[in-house]
């Protein structure tokens, strides 16, 4: 069997995030500056409309006010948003889309996307009106679509209402963001927001069980001008090219997957079909999963009709750890909560080859309305100043809680030997560590004394640890209706990936 993904590339981006156009934080310019640091594509989705906002409840008057004030700011700045979306777009380098967020208690929150940089805010009072407006755009040659998000909240409380699903407008749903993961009620990253817990009848698996043919993405829903904020959610798209046409076609075809943070390349095939496909009936099914992770892979699960049918614990074979490229993740941060630390670092590879660099930057953990503002929201930058050297600067402020990370990171993919060294400086301190040391385990250092900021080079992940390929035969006879398969991947650093399904028609 050949590679059904031949001619496709995995691109990673964020289609749902916010800035101070609306009621979040950080300028639109900061948002795009942050997005270009670590994403292939981006849409800054500005807050725009909430037709059934809960008026008449005094305890929620503050909520109504800050939303409506935000919607007014969006309306005033919409022409500037369109202009910047058009100006930031560069085919082959960084793709932008125009979009806005439409809240609804009854239908669930949706983001509205235009394929290009043209379109107006649709202040639809209901979904029927929204669909009619999208049909009107299509008739004028402007393609648009809807993507529901934070779907797992209870229907009626801004969770998704699967009774209203229509695949004409919704090719994928967002199942991972800063709200948590909504694949199922048992998915990692539980809902902790004030909006409440997950409800089974709103989750993605409930939609699949109800017959929906719809793929998945992740995005951050970040509220401080930092698209792609590490760990909050990202979208993976298998596209033929990094253009609006290429990405849009892939979204429509559901060649998409959801991520928490790391740039995992997840290939999932059933016979010769790729994720998102609907296959004709066949009893003999060979499932292939091919993963290139951002760190050591822990488990891979194959799911059939919402039930795990194969749980694969990745145990890399013994062998030469330097036989292939290694991945080394460097993080900076820690220290006392609320104490800002500005970081400057230069790392060079000596006696080896630096193959790739993956920035893993975070933004401020801000969800509240615009009462207080930080002094800046674009505080990170990086460059590959020479083939073997990376320079970066960033900012940390201590971890908000013992379960809320605020570190900043860079992941290096490199080829070398036991004697290969990572040398340089971090905030003026000399750095010198060998790959032999990092294969054994992490290397940590502090800038000062107890509870001072610190940095850590984590254990190097060998190629056999971060790459996995498996095949699994599955035979189904006499299936009366359409069934489906999906894959989820967990890394040892607790970063996840979820594939869009592949469906097989009934006999």
Secondary structure, DSSP 8 states (H G I E B T S, - for coil): ---TTTT-EEEEEES-B--TTTTSSS-HHHHHHHHHHH-SEE---EEEEETT--TT-GGGHHHHHHHHHHHHHHHHHHHHHHHHHHHH-BTTTBEE-EEEEEE-TTT--EEEEESSS-------SSHHHHHHHHHHHHHTT--EEEEE-STTB-BTTTB--GGG--TTT-SEEEEEETTEE-SSTT-SS---STT--B-GGGSHHHHHHTT---EEEE---BSSS-TT-TTS-EEEEEESSSSHHHHHHHHHTT-EEEESSS--EEEEEETTEETT-EE---SEEEEEEEEE-SS-EEEEEEEETTEEEEEEE-----S-TTSS-EEEEEEEEESSTT--EEEEEEEEEESSEEEEEEEE-------S-TT---S-S---EEEEEETTEEEEEEEE---SBTTB---EEEEEEEE--TT-EEEEEETTEEEEEEHHHHHH--EEEESSSTT-EEEEE---B-HHHHEEEEEEEEE--S--S-EEEEEEEEETTS-EEEE--EEE---
